[in-house]
């Protein structure tokens, strides 16, 4: 191999190794979210989908590698959607209000915390619930997707 061909080959190997070569995957992996894209909007859509019992939209709020912790269990987006739908099918109607959200964005990664105040209504009996939530988001396909979600009951005051 001539020294020129060797140098060109070496330059190609270095470019691929360091992600210098552009392409659809390289471009999408490095895309930062627009300044006006708010990760909390994904949370609001998640809660609205859960309230409406829309399984596809519940799952769609999550990144393909997303998961969550809630009521002491680990769930996939599919399993939490099934739990929500099972609760609703049994006659319990949840209502969630996202309050005090605080989010931080770093290019294609974001995190947020919030308080959820809501109710669970069963046979006319209304049980209030306050939860503290946190999530990590990734910017994928021109939208924020939940990568990790955690919710825990707030201490009663």
N, CA, C and O atoms as a DFTB+ gen file, in Angstrom:
628 C
 N C O
     1  1       0.867      -1.164       0.000
     2  2       0.000       0.000       0.000
     3  2       0.915       1.229       0.000
     4  3       1.851       1.324       0.794
     5  1       0.633       2.140      -0.880
     6  2       1.452       3.353      -0.944
     7  2       1.211       4.184       0.308
     8  3       0.184       4.046       0.973
     9  1       2.168       5.044       0.618
    10  2       2.025       5.852       1.828
    11  2       0.849       6.820       1.716
    12  3       0.226       7.135       2.730
    13  1       0.525       7.305       0.502
    14  2      -0.633       8.184       0.322
    15  2      -1.921       7.420       0.600
    16  3      -2.793       7.919       1.312
    17  1      -2.052       6.205       0.042
    18  2      -3.255       5.389       0.284
    19  2      -3.371       5.052       1.765
    20  3      -4.468       5.060       2.324
    21  1      -2.234       4.756       2.404
    22  2      -2.243       4.434       3.817
    23  2      -2.742       5.629       4.633
    24  3      -3.567       5.457       5.531
    25  1      -2.253       6.836       4.332
    26  2      -2.680       8.035       5.052
    27  2      -4.164       8.319       4.840
    28  3      -4.866       8.708       5.774
    29  1      -4.644       8.122       3.600
    30  2      -6.071       8.314       3.335
    31  2      -6.904       7.290       4.104
    32  3      -7.943       7.631       4.669
    33  1      -6.454       6.046       4.126
    34  2      -7.141       4.990       4.876
    35  2      -7.155       5.332       6.365
    36  3      -8.188       5.218       7.026
    37  1      -6.005       5.750       6.886
    38  2      -5.904       6.107       8.294
    39  2      -6.818       7.287       8.622
    40  3      -7.479       7.291       9.661
    41  1      -6.857       8.287       7.739
    42  2      -7.746       9.433       7.959
    43  2      -9.202       8.986       7.996
    44  3      -9.976       9.500       8.803
    45  1      -9.592       8.050       7.151
    46  2     -10.960       7.522       7.150
    47  2     -11.290       6.793       8.434
    48  3     -12.378       6.961       8.986
    49  1     -10.359       5.985       8.914
    50  2     -10.567       5.255      10.163
    51  2     -10.726       6.243      11.321
    52  3     -11.615       6.070      12.154
    53  1      -9.893       7.257      11.384
    54  2      -9.976       8.256      12.444
    55  2     -11.302       9.010      12.361
    56  3     -11.946       9.241      13.384
    57  1     -11.710       9.392      11.160
    58  2     -12.965      10.144      10.986
    59  2     -14.155       9.328      11.461
    60  3     -15.030       9.851      12.151
    61  1     -14.197       8.053      11.100
    62  2     -15.307       7.197      11.533
    63  2     -15.249       6.990      13.040
    64  3     -16.282       7.026      13.708
    65  1     -14.055       6.773      13.583
    66  2     -13.908       6.528      15.021
    67  2     -14.374       7.702      15.864
    68  3     -14.954       7.512      16.933
    69  1     -14.125       8.904      15.394
    70  2     -14.492      10.085      16.168
    71  2     -15.805      10.708      15.729
    72  3     -16.154      11.797      16.184
    73  1     -16.539      10.036      14.852
    74  2     -17.849      10.527      14.456
    75  2     -17.813      11.754      13.575
    76  3     -18.797      12.489      13.502
    77  1     -16.687      11.995      12.897
    78  2     -16.571      13.171      12.049
    79  2     -17.387      13.000      10.772
    80  3     -17.911      13.970      10.223
    81  1     -17.487      11.769      10.310
    82  2     -18.243      11.508       9.089
    83  2     -19.709      11.765       9.375
    84  3     -20.250      11.284      10.371
    85  1     -20.342      12.514       8.510
    86  2     -21.742      12.831       8.745
    87  2     -22.623      11.844       8.008
    88  3     -22.193      11.175       7.068
    89  1     -23.824      11.773       8.442
    90  2     -24.822      10.901       7.842
    91  2     -26.078      11.043       8.659
    92  3     -26.081      11.764       9.657
    93  1     -27.160      10.370       8.264
    94  2     -28.415      10.528       8.989
    95  2     -28.303      10.190      10.467
    96  3     -28.849      10.907      11.305
    97  1     -27.597       9.102      10.804
    98  2     -27.509       8.729      12.212
    99  2     -26.624       9.698      12.979
   100  3     -26.967      10.105      14.089
   101  1     -25.492      10.068      12.400
   102  2     -24.592      10.988      13.081
   103  2     -25.272      12.335      13.286
   104  3     -25.128      12.948      14.344
   105  1     -26.000      12.793      12.297
   106  2     -26.658      14.094      12.403
   107  2     -27.743      14.066      13.463
   108  3     -27.845      15.000      14.259
   109  1     -28.566      13.004      13.496
   110  2     -29.661      12.972      14.461
   111  2     -29.157      12.773      15.880
   112  3     -29.780      13.249      16.829
   113  1     -28.034      12.076      16.040
   114  2     -27.505      11.832      17.371
   115  2     -26.991      13.112      18.015
   116  3     -27.004      13.234      19.240
   117  1     -26.540      14.062      17.212
   118  2     -25.943      15.272      17.755
   119  2     -26.893      16.466      17.732
   120  3     -26.489      17.570      18.098
   121  1     -28.128      16.277      17.318
   122  2     -29.065      17.397      17.220
   123  2     -29.516      17.839      18.606
   124  3     -29.979      17.035      19.414
   125  1     -29.372      19.120      18.857
   126  2     -29.876      19.686      20.104
   127  2     -31.342      20.079      19.916
   128  3     -31.777      20.407      18.812
   129  1     -32.071      20.040      20.988
   130  2     -33.476      20.465      20.959
   131  2     -33.546      21.965      20.721
   132  3     -32.677      22.704      21.184
   133  1     -34.570      22.426      20.004
   134  2     -34.748      23.867      19.856
   135  2     -34.998      24.515      21.219
   136  3     -35.525      23.871      22.126
   137  1     -34.631      25.748      21.361
   138  2     -34.761      26.456      22.642
   139  2     -36.200      26.484      23.160
   140  3     -36.420      26.510      24.371
   141  1     -37.177      26.479      22.255
   142  2     -38.577      26.564      22.684
   143  2     -39.211      25.194      22.938
   144  3     -40.390      25.127      23.284
   145  1     -38.466      24.109      22.777
   146  2     -39.007      22.766      23.035
   147  2     -38.940      22.482      24.530
   148  3     -37.855      22.393      25.105
   149  1     -40.084      22.343      25.143
   150  2     -40.174      22.196      26.595
   151  2     -40.432      20.733      26.964
   152  3     -41.473      20.187      26.595
   153  1     -39.507      20.083      27.685
   154  2     -39.712      18.686      28.066
   155  2     -40.968      18.458      28.907
   156  3     -41.564      17.382      28.850
   157  1     -41.373      19.459      29.683
   158  2     -42.563      19.315      30.522
   159  2     -43.809      19.101      29.661
   160  3     -44.777      18.501      30.128
   161  1     -43.804      19.576      28.423
   162  2     -44.941      19.325      27.528
   163  2     -45.131      17.830      27.282
   164  3     -46.261      17.366      27.127
   165  1     -44.038      17.080      27.245
   166  2     -44.134      15.621      27.100
   167  2     -44.806      15.013      28.322
   168  3     -45.610      14.088      28.195
   169  1     -44.482      15.527      29.504
   170  2     -45.137      15.040      30.729
   171  2     -46.628      15.324      30.704
   172  3     -47.440      14.462      31.041
   173  1     -46.984      16.541      30.301
   174  2     -48.407      16.882      30.232
   175  2     -49.131      15.960      29.260
   176  3     -50.246      15.516      29.536
   177  1     -48.503      15.671      28.124
   178  2     -49.107      14.761      27.137
   179  2     -49.227      13.350      27.713
   180  3     -50.222      12.665      27.474
   181  1     -48.219      12.915      28.469
   182  2     -48.260      11.596      29.110
   183  2     -49.446      11.506      30.068
   184  3     -50.224      10.554      30.007
   185  1     -49.583      12.498      30.954
   186  2     -50.684      12.476      31.918
   187  2     -52.043      12.585      31.214
   188  3     -52.996      11.917      31.614
   189  1     -52.141      13.407      30.186
   190  2     -53.404      13.523      29.440
   191  2     -53.744      12.196      28.770
   192  3     -54.907      11.792      28.760
   193  1     -52.748      11.514      28.212
   194  2     -52.974      10.216      27.575
   195  2     -53.402       9.173      28.603
   196  3     -54.267       8.340      28.334
   197  1     -52.787       9.226      29.782
   198  2     -53.158       8.285      30.843
   199  2     -54.588       8.536      31.303
   200  3     -55.350       7.592      31.512
   201  1     -54.953       9.804      31.461
   202  2     -56.319      10.144      31.870
   203  2     -57.327       9.705      30.822
   204  3     -58.426       9.264      31.158
   205  1     -56.956       9.823      29.548
   206  2     -57.855       9.445      28.446
   207  2     -57.828       7.943      28.161
   208  3     -58.649       7.446      27.390
   209  1     -56.889       7.215      28.780
   210  2     -56.793       5.779      28.538
   211  2     -56.258       5.453      27.154
   212  3     -56.613       4.423      26.581
   213  1     -55.414       6.312      26.610
   214  2     -54.856       6.118      25.271
   215  2     -53.519       5.392      25.371
   216  3     -52.475       6.018      25.549
   217  1     -53.561       4.061      25.255
   218  2     -52.375       3.227      25.433
   219  2     -51.246       3.612      24.485
   220  3     -50.095       3.711      24.911
   221  1     -51.549       3.830      23.216
   222  2     -50.515       4.148      22.225
   223  2     -49.793       5.451      22.578
   224  3     -48.574       5.542      22.436
   225  1     -50.533       6.446      23.032
   226  2     -49.902       7.723      23.374
   227  2     -49.137       7.650      24.692
   228  3     -48.127       8.333      24.862
   229  1     -49.607       6.833      25.616
   230  2     -48.852       6.630      26.862
   231  2     -47.478       6.076      26.504
   232  3     -46.452       6.602      26.934
   233  1     -47.472       5.018      25.719
   234  2     -46.225       4.376      25.308
   235  2     -45.391       5.324      24.455
   236  3     -44.167       5.359      24.587
   237  1     -46.035       6.089      23.587
   238  2     -45.344       6.996      22.679
   239  2     -44.620       8.138      23.366
   240  3     -43.761       8.774      22.755
   241  1     -44.941       8.413      24.613
   242  2     -44.247       9.478      25.346
   243  2     -42.834       9.058      25.738
   244  3     -42.015       9.895      26.119
   245  1     -42.548       7.751      25.644
   246  2     -41.266       7.212      26.093
   247  2     -40.320       6.930      24.940
   248  3     -40.742       6.603      23.830
   249  1     -39.032       7.064      25.227
   250  2     -37.977       6.642      24.327
   251  2     -38.005       5.112      24.250
   252  3     -38.526       4.456      25.152
   253  1     -37.457       4.557      23.200
   254  2     -37.483       3.094      23.037
   255  2     -36.780       2.366      24.187
   256  3     -37.080       1.201      24.447
   257  1     -35.862       3.027      24.870
   258  2     -35.172       2.418      26.010
   259  2     -35.725       2.932      27.342
   260  3     -35.115       2.715      28.389
   261  1     -36.873       3.610      27.307
   262  2     -37.422       4.217      28.498
   263  2     -38.036       3.224      29.470
   264  3     -38.490       2.147      29.085
   265  1     -38.039       3.610      30.737
   266  2     -38.700       2.823      31.777
   267  2     -39.027       3.748      32.936
   268  3     -38.620       4.910      32.942
   269  1     -39.753       3.242      33.905
   270  2     -40.120       4.070      35.041
   271  2     -40.254       3.262      36.309
   272  3     -40.437       2.045      36.287
   273  1     -40.155       3.988      37.434
   274  2     -40.395       3.435      38.751
   275  2     -41.630       4.129      39.303
   276  3     -41.714       5.357      39.292
   277  1     -42.581       3.351      39.781
   278  2     -43.777       3.904      40.402
   279  2     -44.312       2.867      41.380
   280  3     -44.210       1.665      41.135
   281  1     -44.875       3.326      42.471
   282  2     -45.414       2.488      43.557
   283  2     -44.512       1.284      43.870
   284  3     -44.988       0.163      44.048
   285  1     -43.200       1.544      43.932
   286  2     -42.250       0.516      44.330
   287  2     -41.951      -0.542      43.288
   288  3     -41.359      -1.569      43.619
   289  1     -42.337      -0.329      42.053
   290  2     -42.115      -1.306      40.982
   291  2     -41.407      -0.654      39.801
   292  3     -41.470       0.562      39.619
   293  1     -40.735      -1.476      39.001
   294  2     -40.155      -1.013      37.743
   295  2     -41.093      -1.433      36.615
   296  3     -41.547      -2.577      36.570
   297  1     -41.382      -0.500      35.705
   298  2     -42.292      -0.750      34.600
   299  2     -41.658      -0.349      33.275
   300  3     -40.821       0.552      33.210
   301  1     -42.072      -1.031      32.239
   302  2     -41.799      -0.570      30.884
   303  2     -42.961       0.339      30.507
   304  3     -43.981       0.338      31.195
   305  1     -42.837       1.110      29.439
   306  2     -43.979       1.917      29.015
   307  2     -45.223       1.060      28.749
   308  3     -46.343       1.477      29.045
   309  1     -45.021      -0.123      28.195
   310  2     -46.153      -1.004      27.902
   311  2     -46.824      -1.494      29.181
   312  3     -48.051      -1.519      29.270
   313  1     -46.017      -1.884      30.171
   314  2     -46.632      -2.421      31.398
   315  2     -47.320      -1.333      32.212
   316  3     -48.359      -1.596      32.817
   317  1     -46.768      -0.107      32.246
   318  2     -47.468       0.954      32.988
   319  2     -48.761       1.326      32.269
   320  3     -49.762       1.622      32.920
   321  1     -48.755       1.315      30.943
   322  2     -49.992       1.591      30.199
   323  2     -51.046       0.544      30.547
   324  3     -52.215       0.877      30.743
   325  1     -50.635      -0.713      30.623
   326  2     -51.578      -1.784      30.965
   327  2     -52.119      -1.620      32.388
   328  3     -53.305      -1.844      32.627
   329  1     -51.254      -1.230      33.336
   330  2     -51.692      -1.014      34.715
   331  2     -52.715       0.120      34.772
   332  3     -53.752      -0.006      35.424
   333  1     -52.423       1.214      34.093
   334  2     -53.348       2.358      34.079
   335  2     -54.693       1.950      33.494
   336  3     -55.739       2.286      34.049
   337  1     -54.671       1.232      32.384
   338  2     -55.923       0.814      31.745
   339  2     -56.687      -0.187      32.605
   340  3     -57.918      -0.176      32.622
   341  1     -55.969      -1.051      33.319
   342  2     -56.616      -2.021      34.211
   343  2     -57.306      -1.306      35.374
   344  3     -58.420      -1.665      35.756
   345  1     -56.640      -0.295      35.934
   346  2     -57.227       0.489      37.032
   347  2     -58.502       1.177      36.550
   348  3     -59.523       1.173      37.238
   349  1     -58.425       1.766      35.362
   350  2     -59.593       2.467      34.826
   351  2     -60.727       1.488      34.495
   352  3     -61.897       1.801      34.714
   353  1     -60.385       0.306      33.969
   354  2     -61.403      -0.699      33.641
   355  2     -62.102      -1.216      34.904
   356  3     -63.257      -1.639      34.850
   357  1     -61.396      -1.179      36.038
   358  2     -61.968      -1.616      37.310
   359  2     -62.854      -0.545      37.943
   360  3     -63.444      -0.771      39.000
   361  1     -62.949       0.626      37.297
   362  2     -63.850       1.659      37.779
   363  2     -63.202       2.824      38.499
   364  3     -63.905       3.693      39.013
   365  1     -61.887       2.864      38.550
   366  2     -61.193       3.986      39.184
   367  2     -60.816       5.000      38.117
   368  3     -60.208       4.663      37.101
   369  1     -61.186       6.236      38.366
   370  2     -60.898       7.314      37.408
   371  2     -59.813       8.214      38.006
   372  3     -60.061       8.930      38.976
   373  1     -58.605       8.175      37.422
   374  2     -57.557       9.069      37.914
   375  2     -57.672      10.452      37.270
   376  3     -58.154      10.592      36.146
   377  1     -57.225      11.452      37.995
   378  2     -57.117      12.816      37.457
   379  2     -55.820      13.395      38.004
   380  3     -55.608      13.435      39.216
   381  1     -54.958      13.840      37.102
   382  2     -53.650      14.351      37.507
   383  2     -53.496      15.799      37.084
   384  3     -53.902      16.186      35.988
   385  1     -52.904      16.599      37.968
   386  2     -52.569      17.992      37.668
   387  2     -51.074      18.172      37.923
   388  3     -50.599      18.019      39.048
   389  1     -50.357      18.493      36.877
   390  2     -48.916      18.710      36.959
   391  2     -48.671      20.133      37.465
   392  3     -49.089      21.107      36.839
   393  1     -47.988      20.236      38.606
   394  2     -47.745      21.545      39.210
   395  2     -46.266      21.728      39.518
   396  3     -45.524      20.760      39.685
   397  1     -45.863      22.959      39.587
   398  2     -44.512      23.344      39.981
   399  2     -43.422      22.646      39.170
   400  3     -42.424      22.202      39.738
   401  1     -43.598      22.541      37.836
   402  2     -42.546      21.874      37.063
   403  2     -41.294      22.732      36.972
   404  3     -41.364      23.956      36.868
   405  1     -40.172      22.078      37.012
   406  2     -38.886      22.736      36.842
   407  2     -38.061      21.853      35.912
   408  3     -37.810      20.688      36.219
   409  1     -37.641      22.405      34.781
   410  2     -36.876      21.596      33.834
   411  2     -35.557      22.264      33.486
   412  3     -35.396      23.479      33.602
   413  1     -34.627      21.436      33.060
   414  2     -33.288      21.879      32.672
   415  2     -32.920      21.148      31.388
   416  3     -33.126      19.940      31.272
   417  1     -32.379      21.884      30.428
   418  2     -32.045      21.306      29.127
   419  2     -30.557      21.459      28.868
   420  3     -29.981      22.520      29.107
   421  1     -29.935      20.386      28.376
   422  2     -28.533      20.398      27.962
   423  2     -28.461      19.709      26.600
   424  3     -28.196      18.510      26.513
   425  1     -28.698      20.472      25.551
   426  2     -28.669      19.996      24.164
   427  2     -29.764      18.966      23.912
   428  3     -30.930      19.336      23.777
   429  1     -29.413      17.674      23.844
   430  2     -30.405      16.638      23.553
   431  2     -30.775      15.822      24.786
   432  3     -31.328      14.728      24.671
   433  1     -30.464      16.365      25.978
   434  2     -30.763      15.715      27.249
   435  2     -31.439      16.741      28.154
   436  3     -31.040      17.906      28.186
   437  1     -32.452      16.309      28.880
   438  2     -33.140      17.215      29.809
   439  2     -33.593      16.422      31.024
   440  3     -33.705      15.197      30.983
   441  1     -33.849      17.142      32.101
   442  2     -34.408      16.522      33.292
   443  2     -35.405      17.489      33.905
   444  3     -35.308      18.703      33.725
   445  1     -36.358      16.935      34.626
   446  2     -37.402      17.763      35.215
   447  2     -37.855      17.174      36.538
   448  3     -37.736      15.973      36.779
   449  1     -38.375      18.044      37.389
   450  2     -39.035      17.634      38.627
   451  2     -40.371      18.363      38.685
   452  3     -40.533      19.416      38.068
   453  1     -41.328      17.809      39.423
   454  2     -42.652      18.407      39.518
   455  2     -43.412      17.774      40.674
   456  3     -42.987      16.779      41.261
   457  1     -44.537      18.380      40.975
   458  2     -45.491      17.830      41.934
   459  2     -46.764      17.511      41.168
   460  3     -47.232      18.318      40.366
   461  1     -47.312      16.354      41.413
   462  2     -48.584      15.987      40.811
   463  2     -49.629      15.947      41.913
   464  3     -49.501      15.197      42.881
   465  1     -50.659      16.759      41.756
   466  2     -51.782      16.717      42.691
   467  2     -52.977      16.217      41.898
   468  3     -53.275      16.708      40.809
   469  1     -53.641      15.248      42.460
   470  2     -54.765      14.699      41.735
   471  2     -55.679      13.910      42.635
   472  3     -55.619      13.987      43.862
   473  1     -56.530      13.147      41.976
   474  2     -57.499      12.327      42.703
   475  2     -57.668      10.984      41.996
   476  3     -57.382      10.836      40.808
   477  1     -58.137      10.027      42.766
   478  2     -58.581       8.741      42.245
   479  2     -60.025       8.571      42.706
   480  3     -60.291       8.481      43.905
   481  1     -60.946       8.528      41.764
   482  2     -62.367       8.433      42.095
   483  2     -62.856       7.023      41.797
   484  3     -62.713       6.524      40.680
   485  1     -63.440       6.381      42.822
   486  2     -63.996       5.042      42.693
   487  2     -65.366       5.027      43.354
   488  3     -65.494       5.326      44.541
   489  1     -66.381       4.682      42.587
   490  2     -67.755       4.583      43.102
   491  2     -68.147       5.801      43.938
   492  3     -68.716       5.667      45.021
   493  1     -67.837       6.974      43.425
   494  2     -68.224       8.199      44.099
   495  2     -67.297       8.635      45.216
   496  3     -67.412       9.757      45.709
   497  1     -66.381       7.773      45.623
   498  2     -65.430       8.125      46.672
   499  2     -64.190       8.721      46.015
   500  3     -63.586       8.104      45.137
   501  1     -63.814       9.934      46.449
   502  2     -62.672      10.630      45.885
   503  2     -61.505      10.584      46.868
   504  3     -61.617      11.041      48.005
   505  1     -60.392      10.029      46.416
   506  2     -59.193       9.952      47.250
   507  2     -58.136      10.891      46.667
   508  3     -57.679      10.688      45.542
   509  1     -57.748      11.917      47.428
   510  2     -56.711      12.822      46.925
   511  2     -55.346      12.138      46.955
   512  3     -55.094      11.260      47.781
   513  1     -54.479      12.553      46.048
   514  2     -53.131      12.011      45.995
   515  2     -52.167      13.117      45.571
   516  3     -52.438      13.882      44.645
   517  1     -51.048      13.177      46.267
   518  2     -49.980      14.108      45.896
   519  2     -48.718      13.277      45.712
   520  3     -48.341      12.496      46.585
   521  1     -48.075      13.455      44.569
   522  2     -46.866      12.707      44.254
   523  2     -45.769      13.660      43.820
   524  3     -46.036      14.736      43.285
   525  1     -44.541      13.253      44.055
   526  2     -43.370      13.972      43.576
   527  2     -42.809      13.179      42.410
   528  3     -42.665      11.959      42.493
   529  1     -42.492      13.871      41.324
   530  2     -42.007      13.181      40.144
   531  2     -40.714      13.763      39.624
   532  3     -40.394      14.931      39.847
   533  1     -39.979      12.918      38.923
   534  2     -38.772      13.355      38.243
   535  2     -38.615      12.511      36.990
   536  3     -39.058      11.363      36.935
   537  1     -37.977      13.100      35.985
   538  2     -37.783      12.383      34.728
   539  2     -36.535      12.886      34.025
   540  3     -36.093      14.018      34.219
   541  1     -35.987      12.012      33.209
   542  2     -34.889      12.341      32.305
   543  2     -35.426      12.159      30.901
   544  3     -36.129      11.187      30.624
   545  1     -35.101      13.087      30.013
   546  2     -35.609      13.075      28.641
   547  2     -34.456      13.050      27.651
   548  3     -33.358      13.523      27.942
   549  1     -34.723      12.490      26.474
   550  2     -33.791      12.568      25.352
   551  2     -34.533      13.177      24.164
   552  3     -35.733      12.962      23.991
   553  1     -33.813      13.930      23.360
   554  2     -34.391      14.559      22.168
   555  2     -34.276      13.565      21.026
   556  3     -33.171      13.291      20.558
   557  1     -35.406      13.016      20.565
   558  2     -35.437      12.019      19.488
   559  2     -36.553      12.369      18.523
   560  3     -37.651      12.737      18.941
   561  1     -36.274      12.257      17.239
   562  2     -37.291      12.463      16.207
   563  2     -38.038      13.780      16.391
   564  3     -39.263      13.836      16.278
   565  1     -37.281      14.837      16.676
   566  2     -37.825      16.187      16.827
   567  2     -38.822      16.326      17.978
   568  3     -39.757      17.123      17.894
   569  1     -38.628      15.564      19.041
   570  2     -39.478      15.697      20.226
   571  2     -38.750      15.141      21.449
   572  3     -37.840      14.319      21.339
   573  1     -39.180      15.618      22.612
   574  2     -38.658      15.065      23.855
   575  2     -39.339      13.735      24.130
   576  3     -40.558      13.610      24.006
   577  1     -38.538      12.740      24.504
   578  2     -39.052      11.428      24.884
   579  2     -38.553      11.121      26.297
   580  3     -37.425      11.465      26.650
   581  1     -39.381      10.487      27.086
   582  2     -38.999      10.130      28.454
   583  2     -38.076       8.918      28.402
   584  3     -38.434       7.879      27.848
   585  1     -36.897       9.057      28.978
   586  2     -35.966       7.927      29.081
   587  2     -36.123       7.262      30.450
   588  3     -36.061       6.038      30.566
   589  1     -36.329       8.088      31.488
   590  2     -36.520       7.552      32.841
   591  2     -37.523       8.437      33.568
   592  3     -37.467       9.664      33.475
   593  1     -38.437       7.805      34.290
   594  2     -39.517       8.496      34.999
   595  2     -39.604       7.878      36.387
   596  3     -39.549       6.657      36.533
   597  1     -39.739       8.718      37.403
   598  2     -39.924       8.203      38.756
   599  2     -40.984       9.024      39.460
   600  3     -41.009      10.250      39.352
   601  1     -41.851       8.347      40.175
   602  2     -42.914       9.005      40.923
   603  2     -43.026       8.339      42.285
   604  3     -42.933       7.118      42.406
   605  1     -43.225       9.158      43.303
   606  2     -43.390       8.626      44.657
   607  2     -44.411       9.481      45.395
   608  3     -44.500      10.688      45.173
   609  1     -45.181       8.843      46.278
   610  2     -46.169       9.588      47.072
   611  2     -45.456      10.603      47.953
   612  3     -44.428      10.303      48.560
   613  1     -46.008      11.790      48.014
   614  2     -45.467      12.839      48.875
   615  2     -45.858      12.551      50.327
   616  3     -46.909      11.968      50.591
   617  1     -45.025      12.956      51.235
   618  2     -45.324      12.809      52.653
   619  2     -46.541      13.655      52.982
   620  3     -46.662      14.788      52.517
   621  1     -47.446      13.102      53.786
   622  2     -48.624      13.864      54.220
   623  2     -48.203      14.872      55.257
   624  3     -47.448      14.570      56.181
   625  1     -48.713      16.092      55.081
   626  2     -48.329      17.174      55.998
   627  2     -49.456      17.480      56.946
   628  3     -49.327      18.362      57.795
